[in-house]
Amino acid sequence: MSSAASSVHDPVLLAILQRQLDHISLQMGMIMTRTARSPIFSQSHDFSCFLSNSKGETIAQADGLPIHSGSGGFAVRCVLRDFADRIEDGDVFILSDPYVAGGNHLPDWTLIRAVFVDGKLIGFCTNRAHQSDIGGGAAGTYNAAATEIFHEGIRLPVLKLVAQGELRDDLWRLLLLNSRCPDLMEGDLGAMLGSTRIGAERLAEIARQLGTDQANAYFDALLGHGERRMRQTITALPDGCWEGSDLSDTDCFETVDIETRVKVTISGGDITFDFTGTSPQIKGFKNSGIANTHAAVYVSLSAFFDPSIPRNEGVYRCVRIIAPEGTIVNALAPAPMTMNTVFPAIDIMNACWQALGQVEPARACASWGKAVYPISAGRKPSGGVFVMYHWHGSSGGGAVDGRDGFPSTSHQMTLGGMLVPNVETYEQSYPVRIHRYEMREGAGGAGQYRGGPGVHYEVDVLVPAEQLLRGEGARRASGRGANGGGWGDKGSVRAFDLRTSVEHDMPQYGVLQLDPCRLAIEASAGGGWGDPQERDPEAVLRDVRDGIITSDTALGVYGVEISACGRSIVSTARRSAQ
């Protein structure tokens, strides 16, 4: 339905309906959190839930991980493509492959439940969740040694997991057989099925209340409203072209500059992101498929513009993305791409933010520090495989106008949607002992609003384990400042044998089998926003008292002299006053 046509619908009912649909996706997420077996879901929330209309367009999504749901429409439309006239009431589909099934990367399995009312297909309820293990060359799915997608685990085209309400036992057994953690997978898939079932019941109830024809019309009207809101926002900006870029310094095997380059063109109510000039696809697993690249651009826009703009797929009708084939933003098979939801997704976001920040500097977003923490995978003393993400070593967030960067948070493309679990809970769940978990001093990018400093994190892994290394932010600073803000410091990861204290050589990317060891991580820090000399002196004092900056930094960078005891402001000596 066009934007004009959607304006005839009751605006109050439209607003209420959008809220109802958003709440359904939120309910689905609550069910998933409470019933999933893996800590990756029950504690860290590495999943997303969303609803689509009968044409596969996303009409609502919960506050999960934006990089998941931003590409969700691609997956649902692949179901419609592959099972066009074979979708029946009670069907649930599963998929993961980024080349043929609209997936982003293989570990994110997508369950899509068809929703029928009175024999008519009215939409889909979807849960996309990162599985603990899907086979492949390394436990925990992140195989940094992969040079093709076949090294990364089982590939799922669009498959019918549940047919008319009956679970396909043969396919279920096949999926569990291809995981090192079948017990976790069985419980997690059950939670995903349960969340989509409840979502489908709620969506069907709304459609019955409205009537199926009216429901479909209002779903289209929601998309039209989202389109109008975004076009109004884009139209308010000046026409023109702006460029941005971000660099990676490794292809996972050797040092090499890899550039993600974008030209942003605004013309009337349309906006184009052209990635022509971006580096060719690489040997390692940091290549992006087309769905993931779209999601990364959408996340950039969602973070940059008014948060009250709806989060449905109509919002992106005015967005055009040009991603040349054979580049890191649209890789050709069989390029590996398990890392793509993080890198190059974050590189894409940084390039887009850099260009958009030139259009409207007040909305500019500083970059978050890039990850340096590994994943540990091995056998528990009691038996069974564990996969532990060292999210406590997460990087600092980038600052924006009005807010400092988060001290330590999940990857940038989650926008803080992934949670950092409690230390005590992790010590109970995994064979580890955590010794240190505190904010770094002097690491966050300086600015009127300071970048997140990241953390010092030290943990003993008490059993032999594979260490899946991904040190993107270890070689150079990655948290770019905005509008005069400073860069956040780079990070580091070190490992020491627990018995001999000998330090291991830790490559930037790789898979190492280590005996019990201590991991010492300095998380990379986020960039600052604005002139440091404009920072509120009281905020500078607070940072000194919290141990985030020193008194010398307070004076030398921020122009604020702090008393010797660190408890009061002695004077301010700002550049503007000199």
PyMOL commands that set and color helices and strands:
alter all, ss='L'
color gray80, all
select helices_A, chain A and resi 3-6+11-35+39-42+66-69+72-82+149-151+169-177+182-210+212-235+290-304+313-318+338-341+345-359+361-363+391-393+412-414+423-429+532-534+537-545+551-556+575-577
alter helices_A, ss='H'
color red, helices_A
select strands_A, chain A and resi 47-53+58-61+92-95+108-117+120-130+159-163+166-167+240-250+255-267+270-274+319-322+375-379+385-389+432-439+455-461+465-470+492-497+509-514+517-522+560-562+569-572
alter strands_A, ss='S'
color yellow, strands_A
deselect
rebuild
show_as cartoon
